[in-house]
Structure formats: C-alpha cells, structure tokens
Amino acid sequence: MGPKADQIGMLFHLAARGPDGLVVVNLWDSEEASEKAAQDPEIDQARQAMRDSGTATGPPEFEHYEVNDYRPVSGA
C-alpha cells in the first residue's frame, strides 16, 4: 500500500494467496479511513497495477468488521 495508506490511517496490511486468488486484509484506525483509502486515486493506482500484473483479478470486494482484539508482537 505504501506511505499514503499510512497517512490515511492504515495500521496493518496482509496479502496472502489462497485457492481462490489473492486475499488482502487491511486494518484501519476507523471505517472512515478505510472508505477514504478506497476512494483515493493513488491507492487505486496500486490496485490497478496489481490487476495489470495478474496478481489480482476483478474489482476489490470490501467488507468491514469491528476488531475486538489486536495484539502486535514485538520483534515480528
């Protein structure tokens, strides 16, 4: 995602390849920050680059969940 996402409020980013394609989990400091990132042209360019390279297919799907527990591990 890059520095722009950090400025908007991204706390955590994970990308993993599963049997059905790429799965991305982003943790934002608020749902509003997530929505702002979804509309940001610079971040959209990164998503388009992923589609162009074949890393991702189709438009992204967004789901929001409230995090009940988040524990960063020191040294990880």
N, CA, C, O and CB atoms as a CASP TS submission, in Angstrom:
PFRMAT TS
TARGET T0000
AUTHOR 0000-0000-0000
METHOD Language model
MODEL 1
PARENT N/A
ATOM      1  N   MET     1       0.818  -1.193   0.000  1.00  0.00           N
ATOM      2  CA  MET     1       0.000   0.000   0.000  1.00  0.00           C
ATOM      3  C   MET     1       0.860   1.255   0.000  1.00  0.00           C
ATOM      4  O   MET     1       0.665   2.127  -0.846  1.00  0.00           O
ATOM      5  CB  MET     1      -0.930  -0.001   1.196  1.00  0.00           C
ATOM      6  N   GLY     2       1.793   1.367   0.914  1.00  0.00           N
ATOM      7  CA  GLY     2       2.702   2.494   0.868  1.00  0.00           C
ATOM      8  C   GLY     2       2.393   3.603   1.846  1.00  0.00           C
ATOM      9  O   GLY     2       1.469   3.501   2.653  1.00  0.00           O
ATOM     10  N   PRO     3       3.184   4.674   1.766  1.00  0.00           N
ATOM     11  CA  PRO     3       3.084   5.781   2.725  1.00  0.00           C
ATOM     12  C   PRO     3       1.716   6.456   2.735  1.00  0.00           C
ATOM     13  O   PRO     3       1.261   6.901   3.788  1.00  0.00           O
ATOM     14  CB  PRO     3       4.137   6.808   2.423  1.00  0.00           C
ATOM     15  N   LYS     4       1.061   6.539   1.596  1.00  0.00           N
ATOM     16  CA  LYS     4      -0.247   7.204   1.537  1.00  0.00           C
ATOM     17  C   LYS     4      -1.241   6.495   2.454  1.00  0.00           C
ATOM     18  O   LYS     4      -1.994   7.148   3.176  1.00  0.00           O
ATOM     19  CB  LYS     4      -0.785   7.231   0.083  1.00  0.00           C
ATOM     20  N   ALA     5      -1.244   5.173   2.429  1.00  0.00           N
ATOM     21  CA  ALA     5      -2.150   4.414   3.288  1.00  0.00           C
ATOM     22  C   ALA     5      -1.844   4.675   4.759  1.00  0.00           C
ATOM     23  O   ALA     5      -2.758   4.803   5.575  1.00  0.00           O
ATOM     24  CB  ALA     5      -2.049   2.912   2.983  1.00  0.00           C
ATOM     25  N   ASP     6      -0.561   4.753   5.095  1.00  0.00           N
ATOM     26  CA  ASP     6      -0.180   5.051   6.480  1.00  0.00           C
ATOM     27  C   ASP     6      -0.707   6.418   6.904  1.00  0.00           C
ATOM     28  O   ASP     6      -1.172   6.584   8.031  1.00  0.00           O
ATOM     29  CB  ASP     6       1.352   5.000   6.642  1.00  0.00           C
ATOM     30  N   GLN     7      -0.635   7.390   6.007  1.00  0.00           N
ATOM     31  CA  GLN     7      -1.115   8.742   6.304  1.00  0.00           C
ATOM     32  C   GLN     7      -2.623   8.758   6.522  1.00  0.00           C
ATOM     33  O   GLN     7      -3.126   9.531   7.338  1.00  0.00           O
ATOM     34  CB  GLN     7      -0.741   9.701   5.170  1.00  0.00           C
ATOM     35  N   ILE     8      -3.341   7.912   5.801  1.00  0.00           N
ATOM     36  CA  ILE     8      -4.802   7.872   5.916  1.00  0.00           C
ATOM     37  C   ILE     8      -5.229   7.171   7.204  1.00  0.00           C
ATOM     38  O   ILE     8      -6.279   7.495   7.759  1.00  0.00           O
ATOM     39  CB  ILE     8      -5.418   7.160   4.699  1.00  0.00           C
ATOM     40  N   GLY     9      -4.432   6.215   7.691  1.00  0.00           N
ATOM     41  CA  GLY     9      -4.788   5.540   8.936  1.00  0.00           C
ATOM     42  C   GLY     9      -4.648   4.031   8.915  1.00  0.00           C
ATOM     43  O   GLY     9      -5.243   3.348   9.748  1.00  0.00           O
ATOM     44  N   MET    10      -3.865   3.490   7.971  1.00  0.00           N
ATOM     45  CA  MET    10      -3.665   2.045   7.953  1.00  0.00           C
ATOM     46  C   MET    10      -2.763   1.632   9.109  1.00  0.00           C
ATOM     47  O   MET    10      -1.718   2.236   9.353  1.00  0.00           O
ATOM     48  CB  MET    10      -3.062   1.592   6.606  1.00  0.00           C
ATOM     49  N   LEU    11      -3.197   0.578   9.820  1.00  0.00           N
ATOM     50  CA  LEU    11      -2.430   0.047  10.939  1.00  0.00           C
ATOM     51  C   LEU    11      -1.711  -1.248  10.581  1.00  0.00           C
ATOM     52  O   LEU    11      -0.660  -1.552  11.146  1.00  0.00           O
ATOM     53  CB  LEU    11      -3.340  -0.183  12.124  1.00  0.00           C
ATOM     54  N   PHE    12      -2.278  -2.019   9.636  1.00  0.00           N
ATOM     55  CA  PHE    12      -1.774  -3.358   9.346  1.00  0.00           C
ATOM     56  C   PHE    12      -2.192  -3.742   7.938  1.00  0.00           C
ATOM     57  O   PHE    12      -3.298  -3.417   7.507  1.00  0.00           O
ATOM     58  CB  PHE    12      -2.295  -4.395  10.381  1.00  0.00           C
ATOM     59  N   HIS    13      -1.308  -4.436   7.213  1.00  0.00           N
ATOM     60  CA  HIS    13      -1.611  -4.915   5.859  1.00  0.00           C
ATOM     61  C   HIS    13      -1.086  -6.334   5.725  1.00  0.00           C
ATOM     62  O   HIS    13       0.053  -6.619   6.093  1.00  0.00           O
ATOM     63  CB  HIS    13      -0.985  -3.984   4.767  1.00  0.00           C
ATOM     64  N   LEU    14      -1.921  -7.225   5.195  1.00  0.00           N
ATOM     65  CA  LEU    14      -1.523  -8.600   4.946  1.00  0.00           C
ATOM     66  C   LEU    14      -2.076  -9.015   3.592  1.00  0.00           C
ATOM     67  O   LEU    14      -3.244  -8.762   3.298  1.00  0.00           O
ATOM     68  CB  LEU    14      -2.022  -9.551   6.075  1.00  0.00           C
ATOM     69  N   ALA    15      -1.259  -9.645   2.772  1.00  0.00           N
ATOM     70  CA  ALA    15      -1.709 -10.195   1.492  1.00  0.00           C
ATOM     71  C   ALA    15      -1.281 -11.651   1.440  1.00  0.00           C
ATOM     72  O   ALA    15      -0.125 -11.974   1.716  1.00  0.00           O
ATOM     73  CB  ALA    15      -1.128  -9.387   0.274  1.00  0.00           C
ATOM     74  N   ALA    16      -2.208 -12.530   1.085  1.00  0.00           N
ATOM     75  CA  ALA    16      -1.915 -13.960   1.008  1.00  0.00           C
ATOM     76  C   ALA    16      -2.622 -14.547  -0.205  1.00  0.00           C
ATOM     77  O   ALA    16      -3.730 -14.142  -0.554  1.00  0.00           O
ATOM     78  CB  ALA    16      -2.351 -14.694   2.311  1.00  0.00           C
ATOM     79  N   ARG    17      -1.965 -15.502  -0.836  1.00  0.00           N
ATOM     80  CA  ARG    17      -2.582 -16.182  -1.967  1.00  0.00           C
ATOM     81  C   ARG    17      -3.293 -17.422  -1.441  1.00  0.00           C
ATOM     82  O   ARG    17      -2.695 -18.256  -0.762  1.00  0.00           O
ATOM     83  CB  ARG    17      -1.522 -16.555  -3.057  1.00  0.00           C
ATOM     84  N   GLY    18      -4.571 -17.528  -1.765  1.00  0.00           N
ATOM     85  CA  GLY    18      -5.369 -18.675  -1.380  1.00  0.00           C
ATOM     86  C   GLY    18      -5.816 -19.431  -2.618  1.00  0.00           C
ATOM     87  O   GLY    18      -5.452 -19.054  -3.732  1.00  0.00           O
ATOM     88  N   PRO    19      -6.593 -20.484  -2.449  1.00  0.00           N
ATOM     89  CA  PRO    19      -7.032 -21.281  -3.595  1.00  0.00           C
ATOM     90  C   PRO    19      -7.927 -20.506  -4.564  1.00  0.00           C
ATOM     91  O   PRO    19      -8.018 -20.856  -5.741  1.00  0.00           O
ATOM     92  CB  PRO    19      -7.765 -22.502  -3.108  1.00  0.00           C
ATOM     93  N   ASP    20      -8.581 -19.463  -4.076  1.00  0.00           N
ATOM     94  CA  ASP    20      -9.470 -18.668  -4.927  1.00  0.00           C
ATOM     95  C   ASP    20      -8.852 -17.353  -5.359  1.00  0.00           C
ATOM     96  O   ASP    20      -9.545 -16.508  -5.925  1.00  0.00           O
ATOM     97  CB  ASP    20     -10.761 -18.397  -4.208  1.00  0.00           C
ATOM     98  N   GLY    21      -7.561 -17.158  -5.105  1.00  0.00           N
ATOM     99  CA  GLY    21      -6.905 -15.919  -5.505  1.00  0.00           C
ATOM    100  C   GLY    21      -6.294 -15.197  -4.320  1.00  0.00           C
ATOM    101  O   GLY    21      -6.066 -15.777  -3.259  1.00  0.00           O
ATOM    102  N   LEU    22      -6.037 -13.926  -4.528  1.00  0.00           N
ATOM    103  CA  LEU    22      -5.373 -13.105  -3.524  1.00  0.00           C
ATOM    104  C   LEU    22      -6.371 -12.640  -2.463  1.00  0.00           C
ATOM    105  O   LEU    22      -7.473 -12.194  -2.782  1.00  0.00           O
ATOM    106  CB  LEU    22      -4.693 -11.896  -4.183  1.00  0.00           C
ATOM    107  N   VAL    23      -5.969 -12.751  -1.209  1.00  0.00           N
ATOM    108  CA  VAL    23      -6.766 -12.256  -0.091  1.00  0.00           C
ATOM    109  C   VAL    23      -5.947 -11.158   0.583  1.00  0.00           C
ATOM    110  O   VAL    23      -4.789 -11.371   0.942  1.00  0.00           O
ATOM    111  CB  VAL    23      -7.140 -13.415   0.927  1.00  0.00           C
ATOM    112  N   VAL    24      -6.548  -9.996   0.750  1.00  0.00           N
ATOM    113  CA  VAL    24      -5.873  -8.872   1.391  1.00  0.00           C
ATOM    114  C   VAL    24      -6.674  -8.469   2.619  1.00  0.00           C
ATOM    115  O   VAL    24      -7.889  -8.288   2.548  1.00  0.00           O
ATOM    116  CB  VAL    24      -5.712  -7.669   0.407  1.00  0.00           C
ATOM    117  N   VAL    25      -5.987  -8.332   3.740  1.00  0.00           N
ATOM    118  CA  VAL    25      -6.612  -7.863   4.975  1.00  0.00           C
ATOM    119  C   VAL    25      -5.900  -6.581   5.378  1.00  0.00           C
ATOM    120  O   VAL    25      -4.687  -6.578   5.593  1.00  0.00           O
ATOM    121  CB  VAL    25      -6.540  -8.950   6.120  1.00  0.00           C
ATOM    122  N   ASN    26      -6.641  -5.513   5.478  1.00  0.00           N
ATOM    123  CA  ASN    26      -6.111  -4.228   5.924  1.00  0.00           C
ATOM    124  C   ASN    26      -6.824  -3.831   7.203  1.00  0.00           C
ATOM    125  O   ASN    26      -8.049  -3.912   7.289  1.00  0.00           O
ATOM    126  CB  ASN    26      -6.279  -3.131   4.829  1.00  0.00           C
ATOM    127  N   LEU    27      -6.066  -3.407   8.186  1.00  0.00           N
ATOM    128  CA  LEU    27      -6.631  -2.910   9.435  1.00  0.00           C
ATOM    129  C   LEU    27      -6.453  -1.402   9.452  1.00  0.00           C
ATOM    130  O   LEU    27      -5.335  -0.894   9.368  1.00  0.00           O
ATOM    131  CB  LEU    27      -5.956  -3.579  10.683  1.00  0.00           C
ATOM    132  N   TRP    28      -7.579  -0.684   9.564  1.00  0.00           N
ATOM    133  CA  TRP    28      -7.581   0.779   9.556  1.00  0.00           C
ATOM    134  C   TRP    28      -7.967   1.278  10.932  1.00  0.00           C
ATOM    135  O   TRP    28      -8.592   0.556  11.707  1.00  0.00           O
ATOM    136  CB  TRP    28      -8.549   1.338   8.480  1.00  0.00           C
ATOM    137  N   ASP    29      -7.596   2.512  11.238  1.00  0.00           N
ATOM    138  CA  ASP    29      -7.948   3.059  12.547  1.00  0.00           C
ATOM    139  C   ASP    29      -9.425   3.413  12.651  1.00  0.00           C
ATOM    140  O   ASP    29      -9.916   3.683  13.748  1.00  0.00           O
ATOM    141  CB  ASP    29      -7.113   4.285  12.837  1.00  0.00           C
ATOM    142  N   SER    30     -10.151   3.416  11.519  1.00  0.00           N
ATOM    143  CA  SER    30     -11.598   3.652  11.530  1.00  0.00           C
ATOM    144  C   SER    30     -12.184   3.203  10.196  1.00  0.00           C
ATOM    145  O   SER    30     -11.463   3.068   9.208  1.00  0.00           O
ATOM    146  CB  SER    30     -11.923   5.157  11.799  1.00  0.00           C
ATOM    147  N   GLU    31     -13.481   2.974  10.175  1.00  0.00           N
ATOM    148  CA  GLU    31     -14.154   2.640   8.919  1.00  0.00           C
ATOM    149  C   GLU    31     -14.065   3.811   7.945  1.00  0.00           C
ATOM    150  O   GLU    31     -13.968   3.612   6.734  1.00  0.00           O
ATOM    151  CB  GLU    31     -15.630   2.264   9.174  1.00  0.00           C
ATOM    152  N   GLU    32     -14.098   5.028   8.477  1.00  0.00           N
ATOM    153  CA  GLU    32     -13.987   6.218   7.627  1.00  0.00           C
ATOM    154  C   GLU    32     -12.636   6.245   6.906  1.00  0.00           C
ATOM    155  O   GLU    32     -12.565   6.614   5.734  1.00  0.00           O
ATOM    156  CB  GLU    32     -14.167   7.503   8.469  1.00  0.00           C
ATOM    157  N   ALA    33     -11.569   5.854   7.603  1.00  0.00           N
ATOM    158  CA  ALA    33     -10.245   5.808   6.974  1.00  0.00           C
ATOM    159  C   ALA    33     -10.221   4.768   5.860  1.00  0.00           C
ATOM    160  O   ALA    33      -9.628   4.999   4.806  1.00  0.00           O
ATOM    161  CB  ALA    33      -9.156   5.493   8.020  1.00  0.00           C
ATOM    162  N   SER    34     -10.859   3.633   6.088  1.00  0.00           N
ATOM    163  CA  SER    34     -10.946   2.597   5.059  1.00  0.00           C
ATOM    164  C   SER    34     -11.679   3.116   3.829  1.00  0.00           C
ATOM    165  O   SER    34     -11.242   2.905   2.697  1.00  0.00           O
ATOM    166  CB  SER    34     -11.654   1.352   5.608  1.00  0.00           C
ATOM    167  N   GLU    35     -12.790   3.794   4.061  1.00  0.00           N
ATOM    168  CA  GLU    35     -13.564   4.356   2.945  1.00  0.00           C
ATOM    169  C   GLU    35     -12.761   5.421   2.199  1.00  0.00           C
ATOM    170  O   GLU    35     -12.800   5.481   0.970  1.00  0.00           O
ATOM    171  CB  GLU    35     -14.886   4.958   3.459  1.00  0.00           C
ATOM    172  N   LYS    36     -12.041   6.251   2.932  1.00  0.00           N
ATOM    173  CA  LYS    36     -11.215   7.284   2.303  1.00  0.00           C
ATOM    174  C   LYS    36     -10.147   6.640   1.425  1.00  0.00           C
ATOM    175  O   LYS    36      -9.899   7.096   0.308  1.00  0.00           O
ATOM    176  CB  LYS    36     -10.559   8.188   3.375  1.00  0.00           C
ATOM    177  N   ALA    37      -9.516   5.583   1.928  1.00  0.00           N
ATOM    178  CA  ALA    37      -8.495   4.882   1.147  1.00  0.00           C
ATOM    179  C   ALA    37      -9.096   4.250  -0.103  1.00  0.00           C
ATOM    180  O   ALA    37      -8.474   4.250  -1.165  1.00  0.00           O
ATOM    181  CB  ALA    37      -7.814   3.807   2.001  1.00  0.00           C
ATOM    182  N   ALA    38     -10.303   3.715   0.026  1.00  0.00           N
ATOM    183  CA  ALA    38     -10.953   3.080  -1.124  1.00  0.00           C
ATOM    184  C   ALA    38     -11.202   4.078  -2.245  1.00  0.00           C
ATOM    185  O   ALA    38     -11.258   3.695  -3.413  1.00  0.00           O
ATOM    186  CB  ALA    38     -12.271   2.437  -0.701  1.00  0.00           C
ATOM    187  N   GLN    39     -11.352   5.349  -1.906  1.00  0.00           N
ATOM    188  CA  GLN    39     -11.624   6.391  -2.895  1.00  0.00           C
ATOM    189  C   GLN    39     -10.368   7.138  -3.342  1.00  0.00           C
ATOM    190  O   GLN    39     -10.445   7.975  -4.241  1.00  0.00           O
ATOM    191  CB  GLN    39     -12.618   7.375  -2.335  1.00  0.00           C
ATOM    192  N   ASP    40      -9.219   6.858  -2.738  1.00  0.00           N
ATOM    193  CA  ASP    40      -8.001   7.607  -3.030  1.00  0.00           C
ATOM    194  C   ASP    40      -7.408   7.193  -4.380  1.00  0.00           C
ATOM    195  O   ASP    40      -7.176   6.005  -4.604  1.00  0.00           O
ATOM    196  CB  ASP    40      -6.970   7.401  -1.912  1.00  0.00           C
ATOM    197  N   PRO    41      -7.158   8.153  -5.287  1.00  0.00           N
ATOM    198  CA  PRO    41      -6.628   7.827  -6.618  1.00  0.00           C
ATOM    199  C   PRO    41      -5.265   7.130  -6.579  1.00  0.00           C
ATOM    200  O   PRO    41      -5.013   6.237  -7.388  1.00  0.00           O
ATOM    201  CB  PRO    41      -6.517   9.087  -7.438  1.00  0.00           C
ATOM    202  N   GLU    42      -4.390   7.520  -5.661  1.00  0.00           N
ATOM    203  CA  GLU    42      -3.059   6.908  -5.584  1.00  0.00           C
ATOM    204  C   GLU    42      -3.153   5.435  -5.175  1.00  0.00           C
ATOM    205  O   GLU    42      -2.450   4.586  -5.723  1.00  0.00           O
ATOM    206  CB  GLU    42      -2.172   7.678  -4.585  1.00  0.00           C
ATOM    207  N   ILE    43      -4.008   5.147  -4.227  1.00  0.00           N
ATOM    208  CA  ILE    43      -4.192   3.764  -3.789  1.00  0.00           C
ATOM    209  C   ILE    43      -4.899   2.967  -4.876  1.00  0.00           C
ATOM    210  O   ILE    43      -4.607   1.786  -5.065  1.00  0.00           O
ATOM    211  CB  ILE    43      -4.993   3.707  -2.469  1.00  0.00           C
ATOM    212  N   ASP    44      -5.822   3.595  -5.590  1.00  0.00           N
ATOM    213  CA  ASP    44      -6.485   2.913  -6.699  1.00  0.00           C
ATOM    214  C   ASP    44      -5.483   2.551  -7.792  1.00  0.00           C
ATOM    215  O   ASP    44      -5.618   1.505  -8.428  1.00  0.00           O
ATOM    216  CB  ASP    44      -7.604   3.792  -7.277  1.00  0.00           C
ATOM    217  N   GLN    45      -4.485   3.394  -8.018  1.00  0.00           N
ATOM    218  CA  GLN    45      -3.437   3.076  -8.997  1.00  0.00           C
ATOM    219  C   GLN    45      -2.675   1.818  -8.577  1.00  0.00           C
ATOM    220  O   GLN    45      -2.315   1.004  -9.427  1.00  0.00           O
ATOM    221  CB  GLN    45      -2.459   4.267  -9.152  1.00  0.00           C
ATOM    222  N   ALA    46      -2.431   1.656  -7.295  1.00  0.00           N
ATOM    223  CA  ALA    46      -1.748   0.451  -6.801  1.00  0.00           C
ATOM    224  C   ALA    46      -2.610  -0.781  -7.052  1.00  0.00           C
ATOM    225  O   ALA    46      -2.093  -1.825  -7.449  1.00  0.00           O
ATOM    226  CB  ALA    46      -1.424   0.581  -5.289  1.00  0.00           C
ATOM    227  N   ARG    47      -3.921  -0.670  -6.825  1.00  0.00           N
ATOM    228  CA  ARG    47      -4.818  -1.798  -7.099  1.00  0.00           C
ATOM    229  C   ARG    47      -4.830  -2.116  -8.590  1.00  0.00           C
ATOM    230  O   ARG    47      -4.845  -3.285  -8.975  1.00  0.00           O
ATOM    231  CB  ARG    47      -6.250  -1.489  -6.607  1.00  0.00           C
ATOM    232  N   GLN    48      -4.823  -1.075  -9.436  1.00  0.00           N
ATOM    233  CA  GLN    48      -4.813  -1.291 -10.880  1.00  0.00           C
ATOM    234  C   GLN    48      -3.518  -1.975 -11.314  1.00  0.00           C
ATOM    235  O   GLN    48      -3.542  -2.844 -12.186  1.00  0.00           O
ATOM    236  CB  GLN    48      -4.985   0.044 -11.625  1.00  0.00           C
ATOM    237  N   ALA    49      -2.401  -1.597 -10.723  1.00  0.00           N
ATOM    238  CA  ALA    49      -1.121  -2.240 -11.046  1.00  0.00           C
ATOM    239  C   ALA    49      -1.165  -3.724 -10.689  1.00  0.00           C
ATOM    240  O   ALA    49      -0.600  -4.551 -11.405  1.00  0.00           O
ATOM    241  CB  ALA    49       0.043  -1.545 -10.299  1.00  0.00           C
ATOM    242  N   MET    50      -1.831  -4.065  -9.586  1.00  0.00           N
ATOM    243  CA  MET    50      -1.974  -5.471  -9.207  1.00  0.00           C
ATOM    244  C   MET    50      -2.816  -6.223 -10.229  1.00  0.00           C
ATOM    245  O   MET    50      -2.507  -7.364 -10.571  1.00  0.00           O
ATOM    246  CB  MET    50      -2.602  -5.593  -7.812  1.00  0.00           C
ATOM    247  N   ARG    51      -3.882  -5.586 -10.719  1.00  0.00           N
ATOM    248  CA  ARG    51      -4.706  -6.228 -11.748  1.00  0.00           C
ATOM    249  C   ARG    51      -3.918  -6.377 -13.046  1.00  0.00           C
ATOM    250  O   ARG    51      -3.983  -7.421 -13.695  1.00  0.00           O
ATOM    251  CB  ARG    51      -5.996  -5.416 -11.998  1.00  0.00           C
ATOM    252  N   ASP    52      -3.172  -5.336 -13.427  1.00  0.00           N
ATOM    253  CA  ASP    52      -2.393  -5.369 -14.667  1.00  0.00           C
ATOM    254  C   ASP    52      -1.334  -6.464 -14.641  1.00  0.00           C
ATOM    255  O   ASP    52      -1.041  -7.068 -15.673  1.00  0.00           O
ATOM    256  CB  ASP    52      -1.730  -4.019 -14.907  1.00  0.00           C
ATOM    257  N   SER    53      -0.764  -6.722 -13.478  1.00  0.00           N
ATOM    258  CA  SER    53       0.285  -7.741 -13.362  1.00  0.00           C
ATOM    259  C   SER    53      -0.286  -9.146 -13.216  1.00  0.00           C
ATOM    260  O   SER    53       0.455 -10.128 -13.255  1.00  0.00           O
ATOM    261  CB  SER    53       1.181  -7.433 -12.177  1.00  0.00           C
ATOM    262  N   GLY    54      -1.612  -9.244 -13.047  1.00  0.00           N
ATOM    263  CA  GLY    54      -2.240 -10.544 -12.860  1.00  0.00           C
ATOM    264  C   GLY    54      -2.246 -11.005 -11.416  1.00  0.00           C
ATOM    265  O   GLY    54      -2.727 -12.098 -11.116  1.00  0.00           O
ATOM    266  N   THR    55      -1.716 -10.186 -10.517  1.00  0.00           N
ATOM    267  CA  THR    55      -1.710 -10.530  -9.095  1.00  0.00           C
ATOM    268  C   THR    55      -3.128 -10.562  -8.546  1.00  0.00           C
ATOM    269  O   THR    55      -3.456 -11.396  -7.702  1.00  0.00           O
ATOM    270  CB  THR    55      -0.857  -9.531  -8.299  1.00  0.00           C
ATOM    271  N   ALA    56      -3.962  -9.658  -9.025  1.00  0.00           N
ATOM    272  CA  ALA    56      -5.362  -9.595  -8.601  1.00  0.00           C
ATOM    273  C   ALA    56      -6.238  -9.601  -9.846  1.00  0.00           C
ATOM    274  O   ALA    56      -5.830  -9.116 -10.901  1.00  0.00           O
ATOM    275  CB  ALA    56      -5.641  -8.323  -7.723  1.00  0.00           C
ATOM    276  N   THR    57      -7.424 -10.143  -9.722  1.00  0.00           N
ATOM    277  CA  THR    57      -8.371 -10.153 -10.833  1.00  0.00           C
ATOM    278  C   THR    57      -9.674  -9.522 -10.372  1.00  0.00           C
ATOM    279  O   THR    57     -10.103  -9.715  -9.234  1.00  0.00           O
ATOM    280  CB  THR    57      -8.610 -11.597 -11.358  1.00  0.00           C
ATOM    281  N   GLY    58     -10.289  -8.779 -11.254  1.00  0.00           N
ATOM    282  CA  GLY    58     -11.573  -8.175 -10.941  1.00  0.00           C
ATOM    283  C   GLY    58     -11.469  -7.053  -9.930  1.00  0.00           C
ATOM    284  O   GLY    58     -10.397  -6.773  -9.392  1.00  0.00           O
ATOM    285  N   PRO    59     -12.597  -6.419  -9.683  1.00  0.00           N
ATOM    286  CA  PRO    59     -12.608  -5.315  -8.717  1.00  0.00           C
ATOM    287  C   PRO    59     -12.488  -5.847  -7.289  1.00  0.00           C
ATOM    288  O   PRO    59     -12.881  -6.980  -7.011  1.00  0.00           O
ATOM    289  CB  PRO    59     -13.897  -4.476  -8.866  1.00  0.00           C
ATOM    290  N   PRO    60     -11.947  -5.034  -6.390  1.00  0.00           N
ATOM    291  CA  PRO    60     -11.835  -5.490  -4.999  1.00  0.00           C
ATOM    292  C   PRO    60     -13.209  -5.575  -4.340  1.00  0.00           C
ATOM    293  O   PRO    60     -14.134  -4.843  -4.693  1.00  0.00           O
ATOM    294  CB  PRO    60     -10.923  -4.546  -4.195  1.00  0.00           C
ATOM    295  N   GLU    61     -13.316  -6.469  -3.393  1.00  0.00           N
ATOM    296  CA  GLU    61     -14.523  -6.576  -2.573  1.00  0.00           C
ATOM    297  C   GLU    61     -14.166  -6.056  -1.187  1.00  0.00           C
ATOM    298  O   GLU    61     -13.129  -6.414  -0.628  1.00  0.00           O
ATOM    299  CB  GLU    61     -15.068  -8.063  -2.513  1.00  0.00           C
ATOM    300  N   PHE    62     -15.026  -5.215  -0.641  1.00  0.00           N
ATOM    301  CA  PHE    62     -14.760  -4.613   0.666  1.00  0.00           C
ATOM    302  C   PHE    62     -15.767  -5.122   1.685  1.00  0.00           C
ATOM    303  O   PHE    62     -16.973  -5.123   1.434  1.00  0.00           O
ATOM    304  CB  PHE    62     -14.810  -3.070   0.582  1.00  0.00           C
ATOM    305  N   GLU    63     -15.267  -5.552   2.830  1.00  0.00           N
ATOM    306  CA  GLU    63     -16.102  -5.917   3.967  1.00  0.00           C
ATOM    307  C   GLU    63     -15.486  -5.264   5.191  1.00  0.00           C
ATOM    308  O   GLU    63     -14.263  -5.215   5.324  1.00  0.00           O
ATOM    309  CB  GLU    63     -16.216  -7.481   4.137  1.00  0.00           C
ATOM    310  N   HIS    64     -16.318  -4.768   6.077  1.00  0.00           N
ATOM    311  CA  HIS    64     -15.826  -4.124   7.294  1.00  0.00           C
ATOM    312  C   HIS    64     -16.250  -4.943   8.509  1.00  0.00           C
ATOM    313  O   HIS    64     -17.391  -5.392   8.616  1.00  0.00           O
ATOM    314  CB  HIS    64     -16.356  -2.667   7.403  1.00  0.00           C
ATOM    315  N   TYR    65     -15.309  -5.122   9.408  1.00  0.00           N
ATOM    316  CA  TYR    65     -15.551  -5.817  10.667  1.00  0.00           C
ATOM    317  C   TYR    65     -14.975  -4.979  11.798  1.00  0.00           C
ATOM    318  O   TYR    65     -13.954  -4.313  11.627  1.00  0.00           O
ATOM    319  CB  TYR    65     -14.928  -7.248  10.655  1.00  0.00           C
ATOM    320  N   GLU    66     -15.620  -5.012  12.936  1.00  0.00           N
ATOM    321  CA  GLU    66     -15.077  -4.338  14.111  1.00  0.00           C
ATOM    322  C   GLU    66     -14.089  -5.285  14.790  1.00  0.00           C
ATOM    323  O   GLU    66     -14.426  -6.430  15.090  1.00  0.00           O
ATOM    324  CB  GLU    66     -16.217  -3.904  15.100  1.00  0.00           C
ATOM    325  N   VAL    67     -12.887  -4.809  15.027  1.00  0.00           N
ATOM    326  CA  VAL    67     -11.852  -5.633  15.649  1.00  0.00           C
ATOM    327  C   VAL    67     -12.064  -5.642  17.158  1.00  0.00           C
ATOM    328  O   VAL    67     -12.163  -4.590  17.789  1.00  0.00           O
ATOM    329  CB  VAL    67     -10.429  -5.109  15.293  1.00  0.00           C
ATOM    330  N   ASN    68     -12.131  -6.831  17.721  1.00  0.00           N
ATOM    331  CA  ASN    68     -12.298  -6.972  19.163  1.00  0.00           C
ATOM    332  C   ASN    68     -10.971  -7.071  19.895  1.00  0.00           C
ATOM    333  O   ASN    68     -10.885  -6.714  21.070  1.00  0.00           O
ATOM    334  CB  ASN    68     -13.134  -8.186  19.467  1.00  0.00           C
ATOM    335  N   ASP    69      -9.935  -7.553  19.217  1.00  0.00           N
ATOM    336  CA  ASP    69      -8.639  -7.723  19.866  1.00  0.00           C
ATOM    337  C   ASP    69      -7.553  -7.649  18.803  1.00  0.00           C
ATOM    338  O   ASP    69      -7.636  -8.329  17.780  1.00  0.00           O
ATOM    339  CB  ASP    69      -8.568  -9.074  20.646  1.00  0.00           C
ATOM    340  N   TYR    70      -6.542  -6.833  19.037  1.00  0.00           N
ATOM    341  CA  TYR    70      -5.402  -6.699  18.129  1.00  0.00           C
ATOM    342  C   TYR    70      -4.152  -6.628  18.981  1.00  0.00           C
ATOM    343  O   TYR    70      -4.015  -5.726  19.808  1.00  0.00           O
ATOM    344  CB  TYR    70      -5.534  -5.434  17.202  1.00  0.00           C
ATOM    345  N   ARG    71      -3.236  -7.570  18.790  1.00  0.00           N
ATOM    346  CA  ARG    71      -2.023  -7.637  19.608  1.00  0.00           C
ATOM    347  C   ARG    71      -0.790  -7.730  18.714  1.00  0.00           C
ATOM    348  O   ARG    71      -0.439  -8.816  18.255  1.00  0.00           O
ATOM    349  CB  ARG    71      -2.080  -8.844  20.574  1.00  0.00           C
ATOM    350  N   PRO    72      -0.138  -6.612  18.467  1.00  0.00           N
ATOM    351  CA  PRO    72       1.115  -6.701  17.716  1.00  0.00           C
ATOM    352  C   PRO    72       2.181  -7.405  18.560  1.00  0.00           C
ATOM    353  O   PRO    72       2.258  -7.209  19.772  1.00  0.00           O
ATOM    354  CB  PRO    72       1.603  -5.289  17.293  1.00  0.00           C
ATOM    355  N   VAL    73       2.980  -8.208  17.914  1.00  0.00           N
ATOM    356  CA  VAL    73       4.036  -8.944  18.596  1.00  0.00           C
ATOM    357  C   VAL    73       5.344  -8.196  18.399  1.00  0.00           C
ATOM    358  O   VAL    73       5.734  -7.921  17.264  1.00  0.00           O
ATOM    359  CB  VAL    73       4.141 -10.407  18.069  1.00  0.00           C
ATOM    360  N   SER    74       6.016  -7.869  19.473  1.00  0.00           N
ATOM    361  CA  SER    74       7.277  -7.136  19.345  1.00  0.00           C
ATOM    362  C   SER    74       8.320  -8.031  18.688  1.00  0.00           C
ATOM    363  O   SER    74       8.396  -9.229  18.962  1.00  0.00           O
ATOM    364  CB  SER    74       7.777  -6.640  20.729  1.00  0.00           C
ATOM    365  N   GLY    75       9.117  -7.428  17.821  1.00  0.00           N
ATOM    366  CA  GLY    75      10.155  -8.164  17.127  1.00  0.00           C
ATOM    367  C   GLY    75       9.676  -8.922  15.912  1.00  0.00           C
ATOM    368  O   GLY    75      10.474  -9.583  15.247  1.00  0.00           O
ATOM    369  N   ALA    76       8.397  -8.845  15.606  1.00  0.00           N
ATOM    370  CA  ALA    76       7.865  -9.575  14.446  1.00  0.00           C
ATOM    371  C   ALA    76       8.015  -8.757  13.192  1.00  0.00           C
ATOM    372  O   ALA    76       7.625  -9.203  12.113  1.00  0.00           O
ATOM    373  CB  ALA    76       6.395  -9.942  14.655  1.00  0.00           C
TER
END
